[in-house]
Amino acid sequence: MPLDPDSVRPVAGAHVRARGWGWRHAGRGAPAVSGLDLDIRPGERVLLLGASGAGKSTLVHALAGVLGSEDEGDETGELLVDGRRPADARGRVGLVLQDPDSQVVLARVGDDVAFGCENLAVPRDEIWRRVGAALDSVGLRLPLDHPTSALSGGQKQRLALAGVLAMRPGLLLLDEPTANLDPEGVIEVRDAVRRTLDASGATLIVIEHRVAVWQDLVDRVIVLDAAGGILADGPTGTVLQSEGERLAAAGVWVPHLPPRLPGRLPSRLPADLGLQAGGAQTPDLLLSASGLAVGRVPFARRTARVVAGGIDLTIGAGTATAITGPNGAGKSTLALTLAGLLAPAGGRLAASPGLAGGLGTEPVRWRSRALLTRIGTVFQDPEHQFLSGSVRAELAVGPHALGLAPAEQVRRVDELLERLRLDHLAEANPFTLSGGEKRRLSVATVLASRPRVLVLDEPTFGQDSRTWRELVALLVEVQSAGTALVFVTHDELLVDTIADSEYRLAGGRAGSAAGSAAGARR
Amino acid sequence: MSLLTPSIRPSAVARLNPISKLGAAIVVSLALLLSIDWVSALVALALEGVLLYWCGLSARQFWLRTSTLWIAAPFAGLTTVLYGRDSGAVLLTIGFVTVTDGSVQLGLAIALRVLAIGLPGIVLLATTDPTDLADGLAQVLRLPARFVLGGLAGLRLVGMFIEDWRFLSLARRARGVGDGGGPIGALRRFFGPAFALLVISVRRGSKLATAMEARGFGTAPRTWARASAIGAGDAVMLGLGLGIAGIAIAVAVWAGTWHFVLS
């Protein structure tokens, strides 16, 4: 995309220098970063890697000057941007964070981009020139009064990037900017970053454990050592070659070292064996949708707004069905409908007599407790489904609601704790777990009541390669025990690894009122 | 989320600076709080009704937005009729309750007052974009940008709370505790997610604060991308507010019903 040469004027790239730098968060015993010596030349593009807990985010937050004051932690050594302390170099440094939703400040696209410039006291005429140029350079060609709430995740991240670019930073910091995006959004953001760097010449530091996304854009890789200092530093190819094995073991997605699954993968079934639309009468059929339309009832409204319709789908015991499609196509809504949590907006969703076990055929009419042994749901955000103060109590919620004998409850909980390696965390509060642990727990809580269908919404979102591997191994095990898996995902590797069939919703992008929902089967 | 980008129909009132609308509403409310009598409230209400014409609200929007007022006003009035200070002829006595000439008049005055004070506030909200209001508060009234913009950004989180709450409720159903248990179960189902919502929103709020700080918020003097200025139309609006207040008081004094609450 050609840029107006005047609009994104080259800025001098910033120089980063650290000498014996370290930071310990208040109240923690060990420092997050220590003994760091580093020089990054103006215009360099650096990929920052390291095991989780190595202090990548801490370093990037420090460079952005948002680590907080002295009472929020202890600083040692020296960290400088262009020879100044980061807190005095505001405006020279721009930061884009991981979560698209918590970076939007204002309600309209133009205002949000202008926000940073206002804070730097840029004159009004100049602000609007910069806003237009920044939106152009990230490829976000929308009216300035377009509501920010109507943007997709990828668009929100590009908006955040535009807001930072309008401040003309010499150092661009990206903290896992694409971790929460669909593949399309990842490419959008990456390409926008490339274009703007080519035009501005700014220095780049990006944190991302999916190396493949950035490896062609960066020219240097720095690996932080969790024990302090730097583990490896050098040209991209060299570092990935020499440190690849160690990085992969620490959870980094190294392109030439895909995660290896423990044990044997189930032999892949032919694409539509026992699942084709006509084969609805197989003995192990659990759920079938015909002409199903899904939608959600907007706040303070009575009727559902349909996001996808005309869905024909059957779910059989022991099968794994992937639901894919672009953002806003209604994947999550379909999953919640199949899970008996949302009422169908049209058409029919029927449980087989075998699954219903004496209840009616419509899962949404079952009582909450009846769902437990029939259809379990793992939500996209694990925090949404935590109800208790400890991991142990959390796992017992389902068995307790089922009215199982106390001994049986304890047995099931202990078994899951051990199998999912959560036993050392049994008394921890679920909200304090790491991302990978939260995900494992959220799956385990559902398994505790042994449902025959397991519905998962984006189970591998934001997981590093190690937690990914653990999760996939667990799902394979559950499936081979006869449970039907239905999962919404953007993760092509997951689809290739465990799905027997893929149901693709071909909706419009987020923000369009309704997606046409022509389903396609692979 | 329509909370922050409401669809406001273009109208003479919608074009005004939110600060002048706020000012006019405050002037009218203050005047009506000075006395409790039915004449001043009725006059103010009638004059406000005339101004509604320029607000661009559709009938549906108007009734939807003001629905709470139409419920609150009669109730406030009725309560006063039954339990308010009694004076004049006794019309009805049932146990503790005495209805008199005085309490009926007082009830009428209260009901009309609730309407006359509530109406301008609701019209203000219905014709104002929150971003414009924030601009006005910061640029015209010179309130600190930190509070005004912090509040505005926080308002955006409300939309997310609603979404979070929805997921929390669905999750409880999925986990087998979504129904049953009678009233105690219902109470538990309310407070359980309330705690989770608190944790989730505090976390989200602090992330938003970091993102704002990273963009240089809250340090030095700032400029404003959007100008918020007071024009001739705003002077007219303020004048109308003063006019309504003045006329309402004058008519009430002339009719002899004005009763200064502070005397």
Interface residues (C-beta under 8 A of the other chain):
Chain A: H61 A64 G65 V66 R90 G91 G94 L95 L97 D99 D101 S102 Q103 V104 V105 L106 A107 R108 G110 D111 A114 F115 G116 C117 E118 N119 L120 A121 V122 P123 R124 I127 W128 V131 P147 S149 A160 G163 V164 M167 F299 L336 A339 L341 L342 R367 S368 R369 L371 L372 G376 T377 F379 D381 E383 H384 Q385 F386 L387 V397 G398 A401 L402 F431 T445 V446 S449
Chain B: M1 L4 T5 P130 T131 L149 L152 A153 R156 G159 M160 I162 D164 F167 L168 L170 A171 R172 R173 A174 R175 G176 V177 G178 D179 G180 G192 A196 V199 I200 R204 K207 L208 T210 A211 M212 E213 A214 R215 G216 F217 G218 T219 A220 P221 R222 T223 W224 A225 R226 A227
